[in-house]
């Protein structure tokens, strides 16, 4: 008879750990967050992330890391587009899903994510970079035009 103890999976935490930071377009800042915050966060919400050429053919993109999944605010990006000013990184694990709500908005300065966390209500996260130079099209003005659900928790963050 095998007397080896059995272990059960670690239960999900009822909390979602989020870190938000303006990276000031610094590659070293993004690398540091991805490496240091591995055990401290589930989601990183960045403003002014590093965004530069990542391949010889001119493709631009964010810092990559094997433990984090980048989530860009738009579903397409061409080499002629201006750099993104917001993005997120998600550390995948069972029981939690992050869904980009590109059906609501696709903008370089605003990102809407739904966090589906087993056993908890879906939470909407709005990550924004508010550029006062956009005047009537600034992200805070755009928020009034987006059909958000009022019956679930919503967090607005950014700078």
Residue pairs with C-beta under 8 A, 6 or more apart in sequence:
9 94
12 94
12 95
12 96
12 117
12 118
12 119
14 119
14 120
16 42
16 43
16 96
16 115
16 117
16 123
17 40
17 41
17 42
17 43
18 41
18 42
18 43
18 44
18 45
18 125
18 155
18 157
19 33
19 37
19 40
19 41
19 43
19 44
19 45
20 44
20 45
20 46
20 47
20 127
20 157
20 158
21 29
21 33
21 44
21 45
21 46
21 47
22 46
22 47
22 48
22 159
23 29
23 30
23 33
23 46
23 47
23 48
23 49
23 50
24 48
25 48
25 49
25 50
25 51
25 83
26 50
27 50
27 52
27 63
29 50
30 46
30 49
30 50
30 62
30 63
31 63
31 65
33 44
33 46
33 89
34 44
34 63
34 65
34 67
34 68
34 89
35 65
37 44
38 67
38 91
41 91
42 90
42 91
42 93
42 96
43 88
43 89
43 90
43 91
43 98
43 113
43 115
43 125
44 68
44 88
44 89
44 90
45 86
45 88
45 125
45 127
45 157
45 158
46 86
46 87
46 88
46 89
46 127
47 85
47 86
47 127
47 128
47 129
47 158
47 159
48 85
48 129
49 62
49 63
49 84
49 85
49 86
49 87
50 62
50 63
51 60
51 61
51 62
51 83
51 84
52 60
52 61
52 83
53 59
53 60
54 60
54 61
54 62
54 64
55 61
58 79
59 79
60 77
60 79
60 83
61 70
61 77
62 70
62 72
62 84
62 87
63 70
64 70
65 89
67 91
68 89
68 90
68 91
69 89
69 90
69 91
69 92
70 87
70 88
70 89
71 87
71 88
71 89
71 90
71 98
71 100
71 111
71 113
72 84
72 87
72 100
73 84
73 86
73 87
73 100
73 102
73 106
73 107
73 108
73 109
73 110
73 111
73 127
74 84
74 102
74 106
74 107
74 108
75 100
75 102
75 106
77 84
81 108
82 108
83 108
84 108
85 108
85 109
85 129
85 131
86 108
86 109
86 110
86 111
86 127
86 128
86 129
86 158
87 111
87 127
88 98
88 111
88 113
88 125
88 127
90 98
95 117
95 118
95 119
96 115
96 116
96 117
96 118
97 115
97 116
97 117
98 113
98 114
98 115
98 116
99 113
99 114
99 116
100 111
100 112
100 113
101 112
101 113
101 114
101 124
104 112
104 146
104 147
104 148
105 112
105 142
105 146
107 139
107 142
109 128
109 129
109 130
109 131
109 134
109 139
110 126
110 127
110 128
110 129
110 139
110 142
110 143
111 126
111 127
111 128
112 124
112 125
112 126
112 127
112 146
112 148
113 124
113 125
113 126
113 127
114 122
114 123
114 124
114 125
115 122
115 123
115 124
115 125
116 122
117 123
121 152
121 153
122 152
123 152
123 153
123 154
123 155
124 148
124 149
124 152
124 153
124 154
124 155
125 154
125 155
125 157
126 143
126 154
126 155
126 156
126 157
126 158
127 157
127 158
128 139
128 140
128 143
128 156
128 157
128 158
129 139
129 158
129 159
130 138
130 139
130 140
130 158
130 159
131 138
131 139
132 138
139 158
143 156
148 154
